Amino acid sequence: MLRDQEKNLSLTSKTQGNPAESLFSKARTQSMSLNRIVSEQDAVSQAREAKTARLRELRLEKEAEDRAAAAALAASPKQVGAKRTGKR
C-alpha cells in the first residue's frame, strides 16, 4: 500500500513538476539576469570613467597651451601704431 502511494506521488510530481525545482530555476534565472545587468552597468561605468579621463587630459592640454600662448603674447614687444587685423 505504501509503495502504491509513493508511486502515485512520484508520478504526480513528475507530471506536475517539482515546485522546489521550479522555484530554484526561477531564482537561478533571476540571479543570472541580475548578474548580467550588473555586468552591463559596470561596463558602462568603466567606459564613462575612461571617456572622462580622456576628456580631462585633453582639457588640461588645451588649458596649458592657452596659458603658454597668453604668456607668449604678453612677453612679445608691442608695436606702436600697428593695425589690428583680427575680428572683434
Secondary structure, 3 states (H helix, E strand, C coil): CHHHHHHHHHHHHHHHCCHHHHHHHHHHHHHHHHHHHHHHHHHHHHHHHHHHHHHHHHHHHHHHHHHHHHHHHHHCCCCCCCCCCCCC
